[in-house]
Amino acid sequence: MSTEQHVTAHAGFAYGVIGADLHVFGDGSPVYLLHDWRPAPAAGPDWLRELPSRMLNARFEVVPFTGREAELAELRAWRDEGPRLAVRWTHAPGGQGKTRLAARFAEETQGAGWRVITAVHGPGSVQPPPGSEDVTVDGHAGVLLVVDYADRWPLTHLTWLLRNAVLHRPGVRTRVLLLARTADAWPAVRSALRNIEAATSSRLLAELPDTAMMYGAARAAFAERYGLPPAPGPPPPPYGLTLALHMAALVDVDATASGRHPPPDLAGLTVYLLDREHLHWATLHARGGPHATPPPAMNRAVFAAALTGTLDRPTASAVVAGLGTGHPPGRVLDDHAYCYPAAEPGRGTVLEPLYPDRLAEDFLALTLPGHDADYPAMAWAPEVTARLLGPHAGRAVTFLAAAAQRWPHVGPRHLYPPLAHAPRLALAAGSAALSALAALDDIPLALLAAIEDEFPAGGHVELNAGMAALTRRVVAELLARDGGPRARAAGYHHLSTRLLNAGLDDEALDAARRSVDAARELDDVPELAASLGRLGDCLTHNGRPSEALRATEEAAALLRPLTEAAPARHEPQYAGLLTDLARRLAAAGRHREALVASESATARWRRLAAADPSHTEGLAAALQALGGHLNDHRRWDEGLAATRESASLRLALAEGNMAAHEPHLVSGLVTLAASLAALGEQEMSLKAARQAVESLRALARTDPAAHEPGLAAALMDLGATLNEAGLHAEALDTTAESVAVRRRLHRTNPGAHARDLASVLSNLSHLLLEAGRPDEALAAAGEGVQLLDPLHTDTPGIHRADLAKCVSLHAVCLVATGRHKAGLVMAVRAVRLYEAAWQADPERHGFDLARVLRHLGLLLADSGHDAEALGAWENALALAEAYGHVIPPACAGFTAELRGDLDAVRARAR
């Protein structure tokens, strides 16, 4: 099997990866780096004892794997059972043992013949070594990818990683283990995984129940490095955190070796270990010669490294130059690297921070003034923090927030003031940092509110999880101060929006219901209407369209009289509700009412935009929706005009911010393609449909939850257009892709996507029949019927026409596969369903009923039932003549064929 090597040149040398994709930024630097997992490096006891904290670094595995046998067995089962591709999110606070568990699992998995790969997030801080990394999977039993700090990756970067070709080799068993401190980002990541058909699971790593065993194993391992006999030590301290137990064991052994007494508490353990760092710096300085940077200068460098993390050398040189050490940056960096060597020496990075992370967090806290611990705070530390916080916000804010959870002076004195001065720093720090800030007990509500004021009005794919966490905290704080109905209505309404954007649909629905309940206690119709409208959105996302329609109808009915009495005050809200109502009416099959509501909404937005251009966005949205509703009524010319006007308005709005308007422009292209196809502009329609699909593919790669439904719809429409153009093979492939996307969506949320999956399965069945593949066509049609039957039972008015279409196709497929009796039974059912649909909406379904009656007549005639066939065809002809104007081109040929059928039966009867 051949392999492909991707190589990129950057900063004077080339690097590449063999057997996988290489994702790079515009400047050529990698988004992330892949490399083979490597076992713990050998580290001599003398080197480890120089800085005892080295023994706490999970990378060196000084303490043998202890106490997580149940979790390890669970990981083995996850690896060996289930589908080809599975992704697991394992989360726990820092120091709980995630990295060590993952390392043991990786070692075992590699020993079982798997290729084990790790990924390092790379923008700006990690440079790969010259040459290439070979991660080909040939000859391996499977692939395991381990990603630490997954919650700190931007969602788009993590999504690119999860699409890497190395994870998608046909027939190669693949597992992805993501490690994180919290589960806040997991819903969005899980949503992004839908389009790669991965099984997903998550696991909270709990505290170990047997702390005595863990403490004893750690103490014995450390004693061995010190050359001490494994004598029993004191009883384990009452710490639940694995790292805290290791720290206590290490300090006890180190103190025993040096004839000192260990401190009695966790803060004292931290100070003890940091004192040993200072002692090492002082020892090197006292020796003179190389690596003799004075301890005060080293202190500043170590502090900066804790805030910035590893950096490339030019960036690190600039950081150190601004520290005021009084020494050349190059020498300081070299001496720092001697004390704290890079985890991956070949990558050329410097300023490796203290490990483990908790020790680095505590070092930051103790170096910053304001605590009463027996450790010297530095007057220069606040100024260095303020200077590095901006350019290195991602790590700095996250680490300071973690430190603030344990050290009460860090937040009020060193983190909250700079954030209050520049709240956007919190957004620049990323979603994980927002979640960390939201979890701080002492963070002022005013600061949280100031940060929230900087949030984008809509969603943001990289920040949605963190924004939801912070908004949840803000709303909880506000409602604790004022739990009145107005505060609850507004707070839960706002929270439901953020939760919905973060993919937390169930929680969003609960918040929306609470908002409505509170609003009903108020004598405030606009507030109640707004809450009901948001409830409609949440119900739609949770696959409950009938309830969503009822909520939106109630909202519109409440606001209508107020709008008529005071349009200047209420018309924007009412016009927006009408647009939503039209969409939900159409989904319920009430197309005439949907068009009336859409036309009213558009007229109102047009008046508003004429008086105030700030309402142009509302007008553009209303026109786009109107184009779709006009198309539903086969008023193609008018639909085309509305869609083109909407596109023109959106293009003007997008001049300053194309990214914000691109999804709406693409959605307009889908509607435009449908109008053009109906008007016979096949070439232009096909071009628009292809462009829409291409754009939606790109959008779905960035934010699958938001754009995969649109992509599936666009693929279905493109398949139909391709078929009309005679490109049958491409039409079939495109429609099959739409089915695959819909299946993924349906697995995640069956209620919301069953109807759409059935619709595209009908299209696929039709194309398979045309391609001479009747057995596959029958399976697709049958699946569509199975999906729609229970929906039709619950809400027949909404799903009757959809089910009728699937049943009629199922009848055709049964006949095509030689099952004539079953086909006849199914054709009778299709007629009954379409008769009911026709009675509810004659214009829309009259011609559909004529078609299934003709098919029923053909089956009856083939069975020798000419009289019944004659009756069916006569009814079909009457309907075709009455409703043929709805689809004139199709009707002419259909009517002619139908008259021929009638003549043939009448001739046989004579």
Secondary structure, 3 states (H helix, E strand, C coil): CCCCEEEEEECCEEEEEECCCCCECCCCCECEEEEECCCCCCCCHHHHHHCHHHHHCHHHCCCCCCCCHHHHHHHHHHHHCCCCEEEEEEECCCCCCHHHHHHHHHHHHHHCCCEEEEEEECCCCCCCCCEEEECCCCCCCEEEEEECCHHHCCHHHHHHHHCCHHHCCCCCEEEEEEEECCCCCHHHHHHHHHHHCCEEEEEECCCCCCHHHHHHHHHHHHHHHCCCCCCCCCCCCCCCCHHHHHHHHHHHHHHHHHCCCCCCCHHHHHHHHHHHHHHHHHHHHHHCCCCCCCHHHHHHHHHHHHHHCCEEHHHHHHHHHCCCCCCCHHHHHHHHHHHCCCCCHHHCEECCCCCCHHHHHHHHHHHCCCCCCCCCCCCCHHHHHHHHHCCCHHHHHHHHHHHHCCCCCHHHHHHHHHHHHCCHHHHHHCHHHHHHHHCCCCCCHHHHHHHHHCCCCCCCCCCHHHHHHHHHHHHHHHHHHCCCHHHHHHHHHHHHHHHHHCCCHHHHHHHHHHHHHHHHCCCCHHHHHHHHHHHHHHHHHCCCHHHHHHHHHHHHHHHHHHHHHCHHHHHHHHHHHHHHHHHHHHHCCCHHHHHHHHHHHHHHHHHHHHHCHHHHHHHHHHHHHHHHHHHHCCCHHHHHHHHHHHHHHHHHHCCCCHHHHHHHHHHHHHHHHHHHHHCCCHHHHHHHHHHHHHHHHHHHHHCHHHHHHHHHHHHHHHHHHHHHCCCHHHHHHHHHHHHHHHHHHHHHCHHHHHHHHHHHHHHHHHHHHHCCCHHHHHHHHHHHHHHHHHHHHHCHHHHHHHHHHHHHHHHHHHHHCCCHHHHHHHHHHHHHHHHHHHHHCHHHHHHHHHHHHHHHHHHHHHCCCHHHHHHHHHHHHHHHHHHHHHCHHHHHHHHHHHHHHHHHHHHHHC
